[in-house]
Amino acid sequence: MRLVLLVAAAMWSSGSAAQAQSLRQGVSAFNRQDYVAASRAFIPFAERGSAPAQTYLGHMFETGRGVPQNYTEAAMWYRRAAEQGDSLAQYSLGLLYDRGQGVPRDIVEASKWLNLSTAAAPRQARDARVRIRDAVTSKMTRGEIAEARLRALEWAPSRER
């Protein structure tokens, strides 16, 4: 189901059937575990602002699939997609902030992204995201929780140009 949603979003944001087809080829390569081909397909789309391609690249850099493992690069791609409202990228970025991988460890920023991700999560992912968000929140002071909630409330998605 997630794959279908990502491809549909990519088709909407890509602007042409040929571009959507190329992005689908990247998703197909990823699903076949041909990560090098997937990264080659995703990079041009990600650079042009496609949030689904950015999220895939973030995951690939985080796990070292098809590209060298690099948490800083993963965080950069996740952030670009997260800023556009991609809830999976928001979730992944929140986890990187919680662990301090590729970004400075920042529990408040982690909670902000996890709150946003949980609010926008597909129904089948919501319970798992709530558990992770609540686990992060349990490590926070009341002031940190308030700050994270304020940051989440003030956040608004933005499209890349």
C-alpha positions as CSV (number, residue, x, y, z in Angstrom):
1,M,0.0,0.0,0.0
2,R,2.8,2.4,0.9
3,L,4.5,1.8,-2.4
4,V,1.3,2.7,-4.3
5,L,0.9,5.9,-2.3
6,L,4.5,6.9,-3.0
7,V,4.3,6.2,-6.7
8,A,1.0,8.1,-6.9
9,A,2.5,11.1,-5.0
10,A,5.5,11.0,-7.3
11,M,3.4,11.0,-10.4
12,W,1.5,14.0,-9.1
13,S,4.6,15.9,-8.3
14,S,6.7,14.9,-11.3
15,G,4.6,16.7,-13.9
16,S,4.9,14.1,-16.8
17,A,4.1,10.5,-17.6
18,A,7.7,9.9,-18.7
19,Q,9.1,11.2,-15.4
20,A,6.5,9.2,-13.4
21,Q,7.5,6.1,-15.4
22,S,11.2,6.7,-14.5
23,L,10.4,7.1,-10.9
24,R,8.3,3.9,-11.0
25,Q,11.4,2.2,-12.4
26,G,13.4,3.4,-9.4
27,V,10.8,2.0,-7.1
28,S,10.8,-1.3,-9.0
29,A,14.6,-1.5,-8.8
30,F,14.4,-0.8,-5.1
31,N,11.8,-3.5,-4.6
32,R,14.0,-6.0,-6.5
33,Q,16.9,-5.0,-4.2
34,D,18.8,-3.5,-7.1
35,Y,19.8,-0.5,-5.0
36,V,22.4,0.9,-7.3
37,A,19.9,1.2,-10.1
38,A,17.4,2.6,-7.7
39,S,19.7,5.3,-6.5
40,R,20.5,6.2,-10.1
41,A,16.8,6.6,-10.8
42,F,16.0,8.5,-7.6
43,I,18.8,11.0,-7.5
44,P,17.6,13.3,-10.4
45,F,14.1,13.3,-9.0
46,A,15.3,14.0,-5.5
47,E,17.5,16.8,-6.7
48,R,14.4,18.3,-8.4
49,G,12.4,18.2,-5.2
50,S,10.4,14.9,-5.4
51,A,9.7,14.1,-1.8
52,P,9.1,10.3,-2.4
53,A,12.5,10.1,-4.2
54,Q,14.1,12.1,-1.3
55,T,12.6,9.7,1.2
56,Y,13.9,6.6,-0.7
57,L,17.3,8.2,-0.9
58,G,17.3,9.0,2.8
59,H,16.6,5.4,3.6
60,M,19.2,4.2,1.2
61,F,21.9,6.4,2.7
62,E,20.8,5.5,6.2
63,T,21.1,1.8,5.5
64,G,24.0,1.9,3.0
65,R,22.0,0.3,0.2
66,G,23.2,1.2,-3.3
67,V,25.1,4.1,-1.8
68,P,27.7,4.4,0.9
69,Q,26.1,4.6,4.4
70,N,26.1,8.2,5.4
71,Y,23.8,9.4,8.2
72,T,24.5,13.1,7.4
73,E,23.4,12.5,3.8
74,A,20.4,10.5,5.0
75,A,19.3,13.3,7.3
76,M,19.6,15.9,4.5
77,W,17.4,13.9,2.2
78,Y,14.9,13.1,4.9
79,R,14.8,16.8,5.9
80,R,14.0,17.9,2.4
81,A,11.1,15.5,2.1
82,A,10.0,16.1,5.7
83,E,9.8,19.8,5.1
84,Q,7.4,19.1,2.2
85,G,5.2,17.0,4.5
86,D,6.3,13.5,3.8
87,S,5.3,11.7,7.0
88,L,7.7,8.7,6.5
89,A,10.6,11.2,6.1
90,Q,9.4,13.0,9.2
91,Y,9.4,9.8,11.1
92,S,12.8,8.8,9.9
93,L,14.3,12.3,10.6
94,G,12.8,12.2,14.1
95,L,14.5,8.9,14.8
96,L,17.9,10.3,13.5
97,Y,17.5,13.2,15.9
98,D,16.6,10.9,18.8
99,R,19.8,8.8,18.1
100,G,22.0,11.7,17.1
101,Q,22.8,10.1,13.7
102,G,23.8,12.5,11.0
103,V,22.4,15.4,13.1
104,P,23.2,16.5,16.7
105,R,21.1,14.6,19.2
106,D,18.1,16.8,19.9
107,I,15.2,15.2,21.8
108,V,13.0,18.3,21.2
109,E,13.5,18.2,17.5
110,A,13.0,14.5,17.5
111,S,9.7,14.8,19.2
112,K,8.6,17.6,16.9
113,W,9.2,15.4,13.8
114,L,7.7,12.3,15.4
115,N,4.6,14.3,16.4
116,L,4.1,15.6,12.9
117,S,4.7,12.1,11.5
118,T,2.2,10.5,13.8
119,A,-0.5,13.1,13.0
120,A,-0.1,12.4,9.2
121,A,0.6,8.6,9.4
122,P,-1.4,6.2,7.4
123,R,-3.8,4.3,9.6
124,Q,-1.8,1.0,9.4
125,A,1.4,2.8,10.6
126,R,-0.2,5.1,13.3
127,D,-0.1,2.7,16.3
128,A,3.6,1.9,15.8
129,R,4.5,5.6,15.4
130,V,2.5,6.5,18.5
131,R,4.5,4.0,20.5
132,I,7.8,5.3,19.2
133,R,6.7,9.0,19.7
134,D,5.6,8.1,23.3
135,A,8.9,6.4,24.0
136,V,10.8,9.5,23.0
137,T,8.4,11.7,25.0
138,S,9.0,9.6,28.1
139,K,12.6,10.8,28.1
140,M,11.6,14.5,28.1
141,T,10.9,17.1,30.7
142,R,7.6,19.0,30.6
143,G,9.3,22.0,29.2
144,E,10.9,20.0,26.4
145,I,7.5,18.4,25.6
146,A,5.9,21.9,25.5
147,E,8.7,23.2,23.2
148,A,8.4,20.2,20.8
149,R,4.6,20.6,20.6
150,L,5.0,24.3,19.9
151,R,7.5,23.7,17.1
152,A,5.1,21.1,15.6
153,L,2.2,23.5,15.8
154,E,4.3,26.3,14.2
155,W,5.5,24.1,11.4
156,A,4.0,24.3,7.9
157,P,5.0,22.3,4.8
158,S,6.8,24.0,2.0
159,R,7.4,22.9,-1.6
160,E,10.9,22.9,-3.1
161,R,11.4,25.2,-6.0
